[in-house]
């Protein structure tokens, strides 16, 4: 083989090797490119797959959060002060004990009512009759009692509960009535009075005519001028709204509710008023039923023109006694709380007429019994 052939063969071999190298390099580069592209595709296409294993590690903080809730579980320990707050409520539970001082404060009120006890117990009997003759001889005692009413401090009175205020004015009214009668006792008839033969000789209407009206006589309580009609209108008809008081004020007459021989007292006022109503209604001068004539007899003081209208506010009804006027319905409704079941049945189911009993103005005087 010639040199030229050898050189040509060598060159040919170099060319083949060069081509082979190019092919190898191209293949290698293609492989690298393909591999890189695959890695990039894999990397870009699997973020979710990459985070999934990470997420289990993230719940660990979420699992730690219950531990963060533990401080909230510790907060019940902070709630313990709130549990202590019910202990702060205990003072509110202790408030009934704070009311006790108010009950203690009622002692002076009771002591004031007791100032009336001496006059009432000594000169009034269990039937509500008064010994005016003896009382007139002891009128200095009566005068001293009236002075107590006159000089009472209004600021002290304002602190009293409603029940004691009612008791106070009931006592004041009845004591003043006793005083007016004593000042004009015994009843003396003039020549012209004898012409009123239809008036009994002991009727307080003679006193009423002589002095220009019993209910108009002036007196002082807590340094303020009053009359019996003024007390009745201001307190009994307006302020107190307690119709039972009309069974507790005395008109010094036989048809009047009986005068009580003890003072009214705020601490037992309810029981005293209940007793007064029952006593009054037990009299045939106050209430009775004539079943044969189908007639109900009521005290004159229960007429609408007297005290009857004062029962409307508390005892009005449109469900029964529909054939009666509103004031009468209210009175009948009130009476059903104090009369027998038999009488209640008659009032609610029967047809009847109502007649008001003629008022007996004779003085409630027991002086003759003490002679």
C-alpha contacts under 8 A as a table, 3 or more apart, distances in Angstrom:
res1	aa1	res2	aa2	distance
1	X	5	X	6.21
1	X	6	X	6.55
2	X	5	X	5.16
2	X	6	X	6.15
3	X	6	X	5.00
3	X	7	X	6.02
4	X	7	X	5.02
4	X	8	X	5.99
5	X	8	X	4.94
5	X	9	X	5.93
6	X	9	X	5.03
6	X	10	X	6.00
7	X	10	X	4.93
7	X	11	X	5.99
8	X	11	X	5.03
8	X	12	X	5.98
9	X	12	X	4.92
9	X	13	X	6.00
10	X	13	X	4.88
10	X	14	X	6.08
11	X	14	X	4.89
11	X	15	X	6.05
12	X	15	X	4.98
12	X	16	X	6.20
13	X	16	X	5.05
13	X	17	X	6.09
14	X	17	X	4.91
14	X	18	X	5.90
15	X	18	X	4.94
15	X	19	X	6.08
16	X	19	X	5.05
16	X	20	X	5.95
17	X	20	X	4.84
17	X	21	X	5.97
18	X	21	X	4.95
18	X	22	X	6.06
19	X	22	X	4.95
19	X	23	X	6.00
20	X	23	X	5.00
20	X	24	X	5.93
21	X	24	X	4.83
21	X	25	X	5.82
22	X	25	X	4.96
22	X	26	X	5.83
23	X	26	X	5.02
23	X	27	X	5.92
24	X	27	X	4.98
24	X	28	X	5.92
25	X	28	X	4.93
25	X	29	X	5.96
26	X	29	X	5.08
26	X	30	X	5.91
27	X	30	X	4.92
27	X	31	X	5.93
28	X	31	X	4.91
28	X	32	X	6.09
29	X	32	X	4.94
29	X	33	X	5.89
30	X	33	X	4.98
30	X	34	X	5.82
31	X	34	X	5.02
31	X	35	X	5.89
32	X	35	X	5.01
32	X	36	X	5.95
33	X	36	X	5.08
33	X	37	X	5.93
34	X	37	X	5.06
34	X	38	X	5.96
35	X	38	X	4.99
35	X	39	X	6.11
36	X	39	X	4.99
36	X	40	X	6.05
37	X	40	X	4.99
37	X	41	X	5.96
38	X	41	X	5.03
38	X	42	X	5.88
39	X	42	X	4.95
39	X	43	X	5.85
40	X	43	X	4.97
40	X	44	X	5.92
41	X	44	X	5.13
41	X	45	X	5.73
42	X	45	X	5.14
42	X	46	X	5.96
43	X	46	X	5.62
43	X	47	X	6.98
44	X	47	X	6.47
46	X	49	X	4.96
46	X	50	X	6.06
47	X	50	X	4.85
47	X	51	X	6.18
48	X	51	X	5.08
48	X	52	X	6.13
49	X	52	X	5.32
49	X	53	X	7.33
50	X	53	X	6.26
50	X	54	X	6.98
51	X	54	X	4.73
51	X	55	X	5.89
52	X	55	X	5.12
52	X	56	X	7.06
53	X	56	X	5.83
53	X	57	X	7.28
54	X	57	X	5.23
54	X	58	X	6.53
55	X	58	X	4.79
55	X	59	X	6.40
56	X	59	X	5.43
56	X	60	X	6.99
57	X	60	X	5.41
57	X	61	X	7.74
58	X	61	X	5.65
58	X	62	X	6.74
59	X	62	X	4.49
59	X	63	X	5.68
60	X	63	X	4.69
60	X	64	X	5.95
61	X	64	X	4.62
61	X	65	X	6.26
62	X	65	X	4.95
62	X	66	X	7.46
63	X	66	X	6.04
63	X	67	X	7.54
64	X	67	X	5.08
64	X	68	X	6.52
65	X	68	X	4.53
65	X	69	X	6.11
66	X	69	X	4.67
66	X	70	X	6.23
67	X	70	X	4.87
67	X	71	X	7.47
68	X	71	X	5.97
68	X	72	X	7.50
69	X	72	X	4.88
69	X	73	X	6.23
70	X	73	X	4.54
70	X	74	X	5.97
71	X	74	X	4.57
71	X	75	X	6.11
72	X	75	X	4.68
72	X	76	X	7.25
73	X	76	X	5.95
73	X	77	X	7.80
74	X	77	X	5.29
74	X	78	X	6.88
75	X	78	X	4.49
75	X	79	X	5.97
76	X	79	X	4.38
76	X	80	X	6.22
77	X	80	X	5.06
77	X	81	X	7.75
78	X	81	X	6.01
78	X	82	X	7.39
79	X	82	X	4.66
79	X	83	X	6.03
80	X	83	X	4.50
80	X	84	X	5.97
81	X	84	X	4.61
81	X	85	X	6.28
82	X	85	X	4.78
82	X	86	X	7.21
83	X	86	X	5.79
83	X	87	X	7.36
84	X	87	X	5.01
84	X	88	X	6.65
85	X	88	X	4.59
85	X	89	X	6.30
86	X	89	X	4.59
86	X	90	X	6.37
87	X	90	X	4.94
87	X	91	X	7.59
88	X	91	X	6.01
88	X	92	X	7.68
89	X	92	X	5.07
89	X	93	X	6.43
90	X	93	X	4.62
90	X	94	X	5.91
91	X	94	X	4.56
91	X	95	X	6.22
92	X	95	X	4.94
93	X	96	X	6.74
94	X	97	X	5.22
94	X	98	X	6.58
95	X	98	X	4.54
95	X	99	X	6.21
96	X	99	X	4.91
96	X	100	X	6.65
97	X	100	X	5.08
97	X	101	X	7.55
98	X	101	X	5.90
98	X	102	X	7.50
99	X	102	X	5.17
99	X	103	X	6.49
100	X	103	X	4.80
100	X	104	X	6.05
101	X	104	X	4.71
101	X	105	X	5.97
102	X	105	X	4.80
102	X	106	X	6.49
103	X	106	X	5.23
103	X	107	X	7.47
104	X	107	X	5.72
105	X	108	X	6.54
105	X	109	X	7.69
106	X	109	X	5.10
106	X	110	X	6.27
106	X	160	X	7.19
107	X	110	X	5.07
107	X	111	X	6.16
108	X	111	X	4.93
108	X	112	X	6.20
109	X	112	X	5.10
109	X	113	X	6.43
109	X	160	X	7.09
109	X	164	X	6.91
110	X	113	X	5.15
110	X	114	X	6.22
110	X	265	X	6.44
110	X	266	X	7.43
110	X	267	X	7.91
111	X	114	X	4.99
111	X	115	X	6.75
112	X	115	X	5.36
112	X	116	X	7.83
113	X	116	X	5.88
113	X	117	X	7.40
113	X	167	X	7.69
113	X	168	X	6.78
113	X	171	X	7.65
113	X	263	X	6.10
113	X	264	X	6.88
113	X	265	X	6.23
114	X	117	X	5.03
114	X	118	X	7.83
114	X	263	X	6.61
115	X	118	X	6.86
115	X	145	X	6.95
116	X	119	X	5.82
116	X	120	X	6.33
116	X	145	X	7.00
116	X	171	X	7.34
116	X	175	X	7.99
116	X	262	X	7.58
116	X	263	X	5.79
117	X	120	X	5.32
117	X	121	X	5.79
117	X	261	X	7.76
117	X	262	X	5.57
117	X	263	X	5.63
118	X	121	X	5.48
118	X	122	X	6.05
119	X	122	X	5.45
119	X	123	X	5.96
119	X	124	X	7.86
119	X	141	X	7.54
119	X	142	X	7.01
120	X	123	X	5.56
120	X	124	X	5.36
120	X	260	X	7.39
120	X	261	X	4.68
120	X	262	X	5.59
120	X	263	X	7.06
121	X	124	X	5.82
121	X	125	X	7.34
121	X	261	X	4.97
121	X	262	X	5.90
122	X	125	X	7.90
123	X	130	X	5.61
123	X	131	X	5.22
123	X	132	X	7.44
123	X	134	X	7.47
123	X	135	X	6.40
123	X	261	X	7.84
124	X	127	X	8.00
124	X	128	X	5.99
124	X	129	X	5.61
124	X	130	X	4.45
124	X	131	X	6.41
124	X	259	X	7.38
124	X	260	X	7.28
124	X	261	X	5.13
125	X	128	X	5.52
125	X	129	X	5.57
125	X	130	X	6.54
125	X	261	X	6.15
126	X	129	X	7.45
126	X	260	X	7.37
126	X	261	X	6.51
127	X	258	X	6.57
127	X	259	X	7.68
128	X	258	X	4.44
128	X	259	X	4.22
128	X	260	X	5.72
128	X	261	X	6.85
128	X	364	X	7.47
129	X	258	X	7.45
129	X	259	X	6.91
129	X	364	X	5.02
129	X	365	X	5.56
129	X	366	X	5.42
130	X	364	X	6.23
130	X	365	X	5.20
130	X	366	X	5.40
130	X	367	X	7.20
131	X	134	X	5.74
131	X	135	X	6.19
131	X	365	X	5.96
131	X	366	X	4.99
131	X	367	X	4.58
131	X	370	X	7.69
132	X	135	X	4.92
132	X	136	X	5.96
132	X	178	X	7.93
132	X	181	X	7.67
132	X	182	X	6.04
132	X	185	X	7.24
132	X	365	X	6.47
132	X	366	X	7.43
132	X	367	X	6.13
133	X	136	X	5.28
133	X	137	X	6.72
133	X	182	X	7.73
133	X	185	X	7.46
133	X	186	X	7.68
133	X	367	X	5.72
134	X	137	X	5.14
134	X	138	X	6.49
134	X	367	X	7.34
135	X	138	X	4.93
135	X	139	X	5.84
135	X	142	X	7.89
135	X	182	X	7.21
136	X	139	X	4.88
136	X	182	X	5.59
136	X	183	X	7.64
136	X	185	X	7.83
138	X	141	X	5.72
138	X	142	X	7.01
139	X	142	X	4.81
139	X	143	X	6.02
139	X	182	X	7.93
140	X	143	X	4.89
140	X	144	X	6.13
141	X	144	X	5.17
141	X	145	X	6.35
142	X	145	X	5.14
142	X	146	X	6.30
142	X	179	X	7.25
143	X	146	X	5.10
143	X	147	X	6.32
144	X	147	X	5.10
144	X	148	X	6.62
145	X	148	X	5.15
145	X	149	X	6.80
146	X	149	X	5.23
146	X	150	X	6.31
146	X	175	X	7.72
146	X	176	X	7.69
147	X	150	X	4.90
147	X	151	X	6.11
148	X	151	X	5.37
148	X	152	X	6.12
149	X	152	X	5.47
149	X	172	X	7.24
149	X	220	X	7.75
149	X	221	X	5.27
149	X	222	X	6.29
150	X	220	X	5.38
150	X	221	X	4.04
150	X	222	X	4.62
150	X	223	X	5.48
150	X	224	X	7.81
151	X	221	X	7.05
151	X	222	X	5.27
151	X	223	X	6.38
152	X	156	X	7.59
152	X	157	X	7.59
152	X	221	X	7.41
152	X	222	X	5.04
153	X	156	X	5.35
153	X	157	X	6.57
153	X	222	X	6.19
154	X	157	X	4.94
154	X	158	X	6.19
154	X	222	X	5.97
155	X	158	X	5.11
155	X	159	X	6.71
156	X	159	X	5.47
156	X	160	X	7.02
157	X	160	X	5.42
157	X	165	X	7.32
160	X	164	X	6.05
160	X	165	X	6.39
161	X	164	X	5.59
161	X	165	X	6.47
161	X	266	X	7.88
162	X	165	X	5.06
162	X	166	X	6.24
162	X	240	X	7.79
162	X	266	X	7.85
163	X	166	X	5.18
163	X	167	X	6.23
163	X	265	X	7.73
163	X	266	X	4.46
163	X	267	X	7.27
163	X	269	X	6.56
164	X	167	X	4.90
164	X	168	X	5.96
164	X	265	X	6.25
164	X	266	X	3.95
164	X	267	X	7.38
164	X	269	X	7.96
165	X	168	X	4.98
165	X	169	X	6.37
165	X	266	X	7.46
166	X	169	X	5.39
166	X	170	X	6.20
166	X	240	X	7.19
166	X	266	X	7.37
167	X	170	X	5.16
167	X	171	X	6.15
167	X	263	X	7.79
167	X	264	X	4.86
167	X	265	X	5.35
167	X	266	X	5.70
167	X	269	X	6.88
168	X	171	X	5.27
168	X	172	X	6.07
168	X	264	X	7.27
168	X	265	X	7.72
169	X	172	X	4.82
169	X	173	X	5.90
169	X	231	X	7.56
169	X	235	X	7.81
170	X	173	X	5.19
170	X	174	X	6.22
170	X	245	X	7.58
170	X	248	X	7.06
170	X	249	X	6.24
170	X	264	X	6.98
171	X	174	X	5.26
171	X	175	X	5.98
171	X	263	X	6.19
171	X	264	X	6.33
172	X	175	X	5.29
172	X	176	X	6.05
173	X	176	X	5.26
173	X	177	X	6.19
173	X	228	X	6.44
173	X	231	X	7.44
173	X	249	X	6.88
173	X	250	X	7.92
174	X	177	X	5.01
174	X	178	X	6.29
174	X	249	X	6.17
174	X	250	X	5.85
174	X	259	X	7.64
175	X	178	X	5.07
175	X	179	X	6.28
176	X	179	X	4.95
176	X	180	X	6.23
176	X	228	X	7.91
177	X	180	X	5.19
177	X	181	X	6.33
177	X	228	X	7.97
177	X	250	X	7.35
177	X	251	X	7.32
177	X	252	X	7.16
178	X	181	X	5.30
178	X	182	X	6.09
178	X	252	X	7.62
179	X	182	X	5.06
179	X	183	X	6.11
180	X	183	X	5.25
180	X	184	X	6.59
180	X	214	X	7.25
180	X	217	X	7.91
181	X	184	X	5.23
181	X	185	X	5.88
181	X	207	X	7.83
181	X	252	X	7.92
182	X	185	X	4.98
182	X	186	X	7.79
184	X	187	X	6.53
184	X	207	X	6.74
185	X	188	X	7.88
187	X	201	X	7.80
187	X	202	X	6.55
187	X	204	X	7.67
187	X	206	X	7.22
187	X	207	X	6.80
188	X	206	X	7.99
189	X	192	X	7.82
189	X	193	X	5.45
189	X	194	X	6.68
189	X	201	X	7.52
189	X	206	X	7.30
190	X	193	X	4.96
190	X	194	X	6.63
191	X	194	X	5.48
191	X	195	X	7.39
192	X	195	X	5.46
192	X	196	X	7.49
193	X	196	X	5.41
193	X	197	X	7.91
193	X	206	X	7.55
194	X	197	X	6.00
196	X	199	X	5.65
197	X	200	X	7.05
199	X	203	X	6.36
199	X	205	X	7.93
200	X	203	X	5.32
200	X	362	X	6.74
201	X	362	X	7.94
202	X	362	X	5.18
202	X	363	X	5.73
203	X	206	X	6.15
203	X	207	X	7.89
203	X	253	X	7.89
203	X	361	X	5.09
203	X	362	X	4.04
203	X	363	X	5.68
204	X	207	X	5.12
204	X	208	X	6.24
204	X	252	X	7.73
204	X	253	X	7.22
204	X	361	X	6.00
204	X	362	X	6.08
204	X	363	X	5.71
205	X	208	X	4.76
205	X	209	X	6.03
205	X	361	X	6.84
206	X	209	X	5.17
206	X	210	X	6.05
207	X	210	X	5.00
207	X	211	X	6.21
207	X	213	X	7.84
207	X	214	X	7.35
208	X	211	X	5.65
208	X	212	X	5.96
208	X	213	X	4.52
208	X	214	X	5.03
209	X	212	X	5.31
209	X	213	X	6.08
210	X	213	X	7.63
211	X	214	X	6.85
212	X	216	X	7.32
213	X	216	X	5.27
213	X	217	X	6.91
214	X	217	X	5.73
214	X	228	X	7.77
215	X	227	X	6.18
215	X	228	X	4.78
215	X	229	X	5.12
216	X	227	X	5.45
216	X	228	X	6.54
216	X	229	X	6.57
217	X	227	X	5.58
217	X	228	X	7.18
218	X	225	X	6.56
218	X	226	X	5.66
218	X	227	X	4.91
218	X	228	X	7.95
219	X	225	X	5.73
219	X	226	X	5.47
219	X	227	X	6.30
220	X	223	X	5.51
220	X	224	X	5.18
220	X	225	X	4.59
220	X	226	X	5.87
221	X	224	X	5.32
221	X	225	X	6.61
221	X	226	X	7.02
226	X	230	X	5.99
226	X	231	X	6.61
227	X	230	X	4.91
227	X	231	X	6.19
228	X	231	X	5.17
228	X	232	X	6.14
229	X	232	X	5.01
229	X	233	X	6.01
230	X	233	X	5.14
230	X	234	X	5.89
231	X	234	X	5.31
231	X	235	X	5.69
231	X	236	X	7.06
232	X	235	X	5.72
232	X	236	X	4.91
232	X	237	X	6.17
233	X	236	X	5.99
233	X	237	X	5.01
233	X	238	X	6.44
234	X	237	X	6.24
234	X	238	X	5.51
234	X	239	X	6.37
235	X	238	X	5.45
235	X	239	X	4.75
235	X	240	X	5.86
236	X	239	X	6.44
236	X	240	X	5.78
236	X	241	X	6.77
236	X	242	X	7.06
236	X	243	X	7.62
236	X	245	X	6.86
236	X	246	X	7.76
237	X	240	X	7.08
237	X	241	X	6.46
237	X	243	X	7.94
237	X	310	X	6.65
238	X	241	X	6.09
241	X	310	X	7.97
241	X	313	X	7.91
242	X	245	X	6.09
243	X	246	X	5.91
243	X	310	X	6.15
243	X	311	X	5.89
244	X	247	X	5.56
244	X	248	X	7.12
244	X	273	X	6.16
244	X	274	X	7.70
244	X	277	X	6.92
245	X	248	X	5.00
245	X	249	X	6.56
245	X	273	X	6.93
246	X	249	X	5.72
246	X	257	X	7.95
246	X	307	X	7.40
247	X	257	X	5.30
247	X	258	X	7.96
247	X	273	X	7.40
247	X	276	X	5.96
247	X	277	X	5.73
247	X	280	X	7.03
248	X	257	X	6.27
248	X	258	X	7.35
248	X	259	X	7.15
248	X	260	X	7.69
248	X	273	X	6.78
248	X	276	X	6.20
248	X	277	X	7.96
249	X	257	X	6.86
249	X	259	X	7.24
250	X	253	X	7.62
250	X	256	X	6.02
250	X	257	X	6.02
250	X	258	X	6.56
250	X	259	X	5.53
251	X	256	X	5.48
251	X	257	X	7.63
252	X	256	X	6.68
252	X	259	X	7.75
252	X	363	X	5.75
252	X	364	X	5.44
253	X	256	X	5.28
253	X	360	X	6.81
253	X	361	X	5.10
253	X	362	X	5.25
253	X	363	X	4.47
253	X	364	X	4.78
254	X	360	X	5.70
254	X	361	X	6.24
254	X	362	X	5.76
254	X	363	X	6.31
254	X	364	X	5.39
255	X	285	X	6.18
255	X	286	X	7.47
255	X	299	X	7.83
255	X	359	X	5.72
255	X	360	X	5.07
255	X	361	X	6.72
257	X	276	X	7.47
257	X	280	X	5.62
258	X	276	X	7.57
258	X	279	X	7.81
258	X	280	X	6.96
260	X	263	X	7.22
264	X	268	X	7.74
264	X	269	X	6.27
264	X	272	X	7.13
265	X	268	X	5.64
265	X	269	X	5.42
266	X	269	X	4.89
268	X	271	X	5.57
268	X	272	X	6.32
269	X	272	X	5.03
269	X	273	X	6.07
270	X	273	X	5.29
270	X	274	X	6.14
271	X	274	X	5.12
271	X	275	X	6.14
272	X	275	X	5.09
272	X	276	X	6.20
273	X	276	X	4.96
273	X	277	X	6.27
274	X	277	X	5.29
274	X	278	X	6.35
275	X	278	X	5.21
275	X	279	X	6.10
276	X	279	X	5.16
276	X	280	X	6.10
277	X	280	X	5.24
277	X	281	X	6.13
277	X	338	X	7.81
278	X	281	X	5.26
278	X	282	X	6.09
278	X	338	X	6.53
279	X	282	X	5.25
279	X	283	X	7.02
280	X	283	X	5.65
280	X	286	X	6.30
281	X	284	X	7.52
281	X	286	X	5.36
281	X	287	X	5.49
282	X	286	X	7.29
282	X	287	X	7.07
283	X	286	X	5.40
283	X	287	X	6.51
284	X	287	X	5.38
284	X	288	X	5.73
285	X	298	X	7.76
285	X	299	X	6.23
285	X	357	X	6.72
286	X	297	X	7.54
286	X	298	X	5.48
286	X	299	X	4.17
286	X	300	X	7.77
286	X	357	X	7.41
287	X	296	X	7.62
287	X	297	X	5.53
287	X	298	X	4.77
287	X	299	X	6.21
288	X	296	X	6.18
288	X	297	X	5.24
288	X	298	X	6.92
289	X	294	X	7.69
289	X	295	X	6.07
289	X	296	X	4.61
289	X	297	X	6.06
289	X	343	X	7.76
290	X	293	X	5.59
290	X	294	X	5.76
290	X	295	X	5.15
290	X	296	X	6.21
290	X	297	X	7.80
291	X	294	X	4.78
291	X	295	X	6.53
292	X	295	X	7.88
294	X	351	X	6.92
294	X	352	X	4.67
294	X	353	X	6.59
295	X	352	X	5.11
295	X	353	X	4.87
295	X	354	X	5.78
295	X	355	X	7.06
296	X	352	X	6.80
296	X	353	X	6.21
296	X	354	X	4.84
296	X	355	X	6.22
297	X	354	X	5.92
297	X	355	X	4.94
297	X	356	X	5.61
297	X	357	X	6.18
298	X	302	X	6.76
298	X	354	X	7.24
298	X	355	X	6.36
298	X	356	X	4.87
298	X	357	X	5.89
299	X	302	X	5.60
299	X	303	X	7.53
299	X	356	X	5.66
299	X	357	X	5.32
299	X	358	X	7.78
299	X	359	X	7.56
300	X	303	X	5.52
300	X	306	X	7.57
300	X	356	X	5.15
300	X	357	X	5.55
300	X	358	X	6.49
300	X	359	X	6.08
301	X	306	X	5.43
301	X	307	X	5.73
301	X	308	X	7.18
302	X	306	X	6.33
302	X	307	X	5.36
302	X	308	X	4.57
302	X	331	X	7.13
303	X	306	X	5.24
303	X	307	X	6.23
303	X	308	X	4.91
303	X	309	X	7.92
303	X	328	X	7.55
303	X	356	X	7.14
304	X	307	X	6.05
304	X	308	X	4.01
304	X	309	X	5.07
304	X	327	X	5.77
304	X	328	X	6.92
305	X	308	X	6.70
305	X	309	X	7.35
306	X	309	X	7.55
307	X	310	X	5.49
307	X	311	X	7.59
308	X	311	X	5.90
308	X	312	X	7.72
308	X	327	X	5.54
308	X	328	X	6.69
308	X	330	X	7.82
308	X	331	X	6.35
309	X	312	X	5.56
309	X	327	X	4.93
309	X	328	X	7.98
309	X	330	X	7.99
310	X	313	X	6.83
310	X	327	X	7.87
311	X	314	X	5.89
311	X	315	X	5.64
311	X	316	X	7.04
311	X	327	X	6.82
311	X	330	X	5.61
311	X	331	X	6.05
311	X	334	X	7.59
312	X	315	X	5.30
312	X	316	X	4.59
312	X	326	X	7.07
312	X	327	X	5.76
312	X	330	X	5.24
312	X	331	X	7.70
313	X	316	X	6.24
314	X	330	X	7.91
315	X	330	X	4.79
315	X	331	X	7.18
315	X	333	X	6.17
315	X	334	X	5.98
316	X	326	X	6.73
316	X	327	X	7.37
316	X	329	X	6.49
316	X	330	X	4.33
316	X	333	X	7.31
317	X	320	X	6.62
317	X	326	X	7.60
317	X	329	X	6.52
317	X	330	X	6.31
317	X	333	X	7.34
318	X	321	X	7.65
318	X	322	X	6.53
319	X	322	X	6.94
320	X	329	X	7.52
320	X	348	X	6.73
321	X	324	X	5.68
321	X	329	X	5.60
321	X	332	X	7.74
321	X	347	X	7.76
321	X	348	X	6.49
322	X	325	X	7.58
322	X	329	X	7.34
324	X	328	X	5.97
324	X	329	X	5.80
325	X	328	X	5.45
325	X	329	X	6.13
326	X	329	X	5.03
326	X	330	X	6.19
327	X	330	X	5.13
327	X	331	X	6.31
328	X	331	X	5.04
328	X	332	X	6.12
329	X	332	X	5.20
329	X	333	X	6.02
330	X	333	X	5.04
330	X	334	X	6.15
331	X	334	X	5.03
331	X	335	X	6.22
332	X	335	X	5.02
332	X	336	X	6.47
332	X	347	X	7.61
333	X	336	X	5.43
333	X	337	X	7.54
334	X	337	X	5.88
334	X	338	X	7.82
335	X	338	X	5.51
335	X	339	X	6.35
336	X	339	X	5.62
336	X	340	X	7.88
336	X	344	X	5.65
339	X	343	X	6.28
339	X	344	X	6.60
340	X	343	X	5.19
340	X	344	X	6.18
341	X	344	X	4.94
341	X	345	X	6.08
342	X	345	X	5.20
342	X	346	X	6.41
343	X	346	X	5.07
343	X	347	X	6.25
344	X	347	X	5.16
344	X	348	X	6.11
345	X	348	X	5.25
345	X	349	X	5.80
345	X	350	X	7.64
346	X	349	X	5.45
346	X	350	X	5.18
347	X	350	X	6.08
365	X	368	X	7.58
366	X	369	X	5.54
366	X	370	X	7.11
367	X	370	X	5.32
367	X	371	X	6.84
368	X	371	X	5.44
